[in-house]
Amino acid sequence: MLYVSTRNTEEKVSASQAILKGLAENSGLYVPEQIPALDLPIEKLTDLTYQETAYEVMKLFFTDFTEEELKKCIENAYDEKFDTKEIAPLVKAQGSYYLELFHGSTIAFKDMALSILPHLLTTAAKKNQVKNEIVILTATSGDTGKAALAGFAGVEGTKIIVFYPKDGVSPIQKKQMVTQKGENTLVVGINGNFDQAQTGVKQMFSDQALAQELAAAGYQFSSANSINIGRLVPQIVYYVYAYAKMVKSEEIADGDHINVVVPTGNFGNILAAFYAKNMGLPIGKLICASNENKVLYDFFATGTYDRNREFILTSSPSMDILISSNLERLIYRIAGNDGEKNQKLMRELQEQGKYEITEAMREQLSGFYGNYADEAETAAVIREIYQEAGYIIDTHTAVAAAVYKKYQKETGDTTKTVIASTASPYKFTRSVMTAIDQKYQDKPDFDLVDELEALSGVTVPRAIEEIRTAEVRHKKICEVEEMQSVVKDFLLQ
Ligand SMILES: *Cc1c(COP(=O)(O)O)cnc(C)c1O
């Protein structure tokens, strides 16, 4: 299987090359030429472990990896770093199925893909006789940064540089990043928001002069952002796994449809669900949940994607995004896999901050439902699910739960529904605890951690215990315009 660029279908590369490069020429994204069909029947999948399911899915996409290589990557990724053998447990509350994707080392769903990406990437480098050291350059709205740092810290032949919006991440997210150990790591706050960080990173990726300068010093960039196909594919796995588990536990019969709700930012997680559906997994509606940065809701409602609006800081910072990069892969597809047509729209997005899709393209979006939840609705649903089911969800998952309630009310659809639970409530302790009761407002962060443990009965995760007393190692803050010189200083001196 080959991968083509969403902006130029003449550009074709192997899976390992797509993983290595991250981004195609002209800032295009790599997509598989066609989406493969699941080749095992569900009744076979029900008996597989997470790792075995991962192999069955990934082998269909990463066709130039040998069985041995791929299995080794999978084993190294989904091991004791996860605090449960199930890797992604399914928890039933209030009639919905919460797919808990936060049992990895940084307690957010980014671990699902970023625990395997370093292994895929170093394997890909070997396969392609790459001699340069790989530099992972990443912009983060909070969770990617830490998960990428955890994945790449100390990995030989790599360096990792993470930019985060100085005031746009939660206190715990920030502490997790700035305490990162490892000589090959650099964490920098920027005076700007996530979109500015992401744009700065994208510019560095497409800067040929910079690439040459770095190559001369023995470096080349790669991306750990969710635009890397090496992140997207591992995310397909848990939808297949969740479905098989529901069949096995007789919550559904083989072939029954399920709906999937995804709290969405960069559109990576929900795109993985869309790919799973296209592989033949019986998924009904793909419910795209946004916070107050509801650019995707407006897009599904009107067919116009318009990022010209105020950027709002919310209690679900990992979804505070106005340019959902992975949407481009969907646009490319509904444009009839037409690279030129897609590129035209993306140019409009870059130049005018918006684009409008055609009626024919819109018709292909009927499998999606978009809505959003504001801050009050998000807090209310956390409180309600805690009070009624004794289950505590984080702010991102709460956006999904609130949107799902709107969907149910609007449609009366009773299809069994999986809600992607993307972070541990421990990662957003302050927002979660004050949603449950305002009385927690004035308590220090780590007191709230202990209060959350008492309320939820869930033991404080290792990831939180670790940062209670950890030393701050990364204090650098820079302006958006300085990002490139910060990178050069780190690598070239
Ligand atoms: C990254 C993230 C999201 C958004 O996922 P996308 O793939 O970017 O849409 C949602 N919730 C949490 C906790 C995240 O870290």
The ligand as an ORCA input file, in Angstrom:
! r2SCAN-3c Opt
* xyz 0 1
  C      -5.900     15.855     21.743
  C      -7.082     15.704     22.603
  C      -8.378     15.791     22.083
  C      -8.642     16.110     20.639
  O      -8.265     15.058     19.792
  P      -8.049     15.325     18.231
  O      -7.546     14.046     17.695
  O      -7.031     16.425     18.150
  O      -9.350     15.744     17.676
  C      -9.439     15.598     22.939
  N      -9.249     15.349     24.243
  C      -8.012     15.268     24.785
  C      -7.876     15.018     26.232
  C      -6.900     15.423     23.983
  O      -5.676     15.331     24.519
*
